[in-house]
Amino acid sequence: MNDTFDNGGEEVEDRPMSALTREEFHAKLETAKVRQDARAASIEARIDAFSDRVDARFARADDRFSRIDERFTRIDERFEGVDQRLDRVDERFDQVDKRIDQLRTTIILTGITSAITIVLGMAAFNAALLSNMIASYDTGREVARDQAEVRRQIEETAVLLRQLQAAAPPREHTK
């Protein structure tokens, strides 16, 4: 009976096997061994080629990683420089903040002292003006009193002059 099984399309015969001689058996074994050795060599060659490709890829990857590491090292160095610059900028900002605080204090104190100076100046001006006004008023009062005294003396002199003129003989005028 010839049945076909799923063995790659080969036909299988259902009959007893004939006995092999020792030489045939050894030859078959040797053939199988040679085929196995060839397959093993082929597999070994494929594995070696694959291993070589993997090694080459790893070498390229190692090279790339070392270049990337170098780049990262340079970037790190740049960032360290940037960090140092930023630290200096922070210090300068702190100094500027302190100066601004000092300037703010100076401006406030200057404003306060200016306001006090203006108030005291105005008070001094007002005091001087008031003193001058009082002095002018006192002077005016004294002048008015002196004028009143002078008027009184003029009136007395005028009265005395009239009396003298009335008591004196008339004088003749010669022409």
C-alpha positions in Angstrom: 0.0 0.0 0.0 1.3 3.3 -1.0 0.2 6.0 1.3 1.4 9.5 1.1 2.1 11.2 4.3 3.2 14.7 5.1 6.8 14.1 4.7 7.7 16.4 1.9 5.8 14.5 -0.8 7.9 11.3 -0.7 6.1 8.0 -1.1 6.4 5.5 1.7 6.3 1.9 0.9 4.9 -0.5 3.4 7.2 -3.5 3.1 9.9 -5.0 5.3 13.4 -3.5 5.1 16.2 -5.5 3.7 19.2 -6.3 5.9 22.1 -3.9 5.4 25.6 -5.1 5.3 28.1 -3.7 7.7 29.9 -1.7 5.0 26.6 -0.3 3.7 25.7 0.6 7.2 29.0 2.3 7.8 28.8 4.0 4.4 25.4 5.3 5.3 26.6 6.4 8.6 29.6 8.0 7.0 27.4 9.8 4.5 25.1 10.9 7.3 28.1 12.0 9.3 29.5 14.0 6.3 26.1 15.6 5.8 25.8 16.4 9.5 29.4 17.7 9.5 28.6 19.8 6.4 25.4 21.1 8.0 27.3 21.8 11.3 30.0 23.5 9.3 27.4 25.5 7.4 25.6 26.4 10.6 29.0 27.1 12.2 29.9 29.4 9.3 26.5 31.1 9.5 27.0 31.5 13.3 30.5 32.8 12.7 29.3 35.2 10.0 26.5 36.3 12.3 28.8 36.6 15.2 31.2 38.7 13.0 28.3 40.9 11.9 27.2 41.3 15.5 30.7 42.0 16.6 31.0 44.6 13.8 27.7 46.1 14.8 28.8 46.1 18.4 32.1 47.7 17.4 30.2 50.4 15.5 27.8 50.8 18.3 30.7 51.1 20.8 32.3 53.7 18.5 29.1 55.6 18.3 28.6 55.3 22.0 32.1 56.5 22.7 31.5 59.5 20.3 28.2 60.2 22.0 29.9 59.9 25.4 32.5 62.4 24.1 29.7 64.7 23.0 28.0 64.4 26.3 31.3 65.1 28.1 31.7 68.3 26.0 28.1 69.2 26.6 28.6 68.6 30.3 31.7 70.8 30.2 29.7 73.5 28.4 26.9 73.2 30.9 29.4 73.5 33.7 30.6 76.7 32.1 27.0 77.8 31.7 26.3 76.9 35.3 29.3 78.9 36.4 28.1 81.9 34.3 24.6 81.5 35.7 26.1 81.5 39.2 27.9 84.7 38.4 24.7 86.2 37.0 22.9 85.2 40.1 25.5 86.8 42.2 25.3 90.0 40.1 21.5 89.9 40.4 21.9 89.6 44.2 24.3 92.6 44.1 21.8 94.5 41.9 19.0 93.7 44.3 21.1 94.9 47.3 22.0 98.1 45.4 18.3 98.6 44.4 17.3 98.1 48.1 20.1 100.6 49.1 18.9 103.0 46.4 15.3 102.6 47.5 16.3 103.4 51.1 18.4 106.4 49.9 15.5 107.7 47.8 13.1 107.3 50.6 15.4 109.0 53.1 16.2 111.8 50.6 12.5 112.3 50.1 11.8 112.4 53.8 14.7 114.8 54.4 13.7 116.9 51.5 10.1 117.1 52.8 11.4 118.0 56.3 13.8 120.6 54.8 10.9 122.1 52.8 8.6 122.2 55.8 11.4 123.6 58.0 12.4 126.1 55.3 8.8 127.2 54.9 8.5 127.5 58.7 11.7 129.6 58.7 10.5 131.7 55.8 7.1 132.2 57.5 8.9 133.1 60.8 11.1 135.5 59.0 8.1 137.0 57.1 6.2 137.3 60.3 9.1 138.8 62.1 9.5 141.3 59.2 5.8 142.0 59.3 5.8 142.6 63.0 8.9 144.8 62.7 7.3 146.7 59.9 4.1 147.1 61.9 6.1 148.2 64.9 8.1 150.6 62.7 4.9 151.9 61.2 3.4 152.4 64.6 6.6 154.2 65.8 6.5 156.3 62.5 2.8 157.1 63.1 3.6 158.1 66.7 6.6 160.1 65.5 4.4 161.7 62.8 1.8 162.5 65.4 4.5 164.0 67.6 5.9 166.0 64.7 2.3 167.3 63.9 1.8 168.2 67.4 5.1 170.1 67.5 4.2 171.8 64.2 0.9 172.8 65.5 2.5 174.1 68.7 5.1 175.9 66.6 2.3 177.3 64.4 0.4 178.5 67.5 3.6 180.1 68.9 4.3 181.7 65.6 0.9 183.2 65.4 1.2 184.5 68.9 4.5 186.0 68.1 3.2 187.5 64.9 0.2 188.9 66.8 2.4 190.4 69.5 5.0 191.8 67.3 4.5 195.3 65.7 3.8 195.2 62.1 6.8 195.6 60.1 7.0 197.8 57.1 8.2 196.5 54.0 10.5 198.6 52.0 10.5 198.4 48.5 
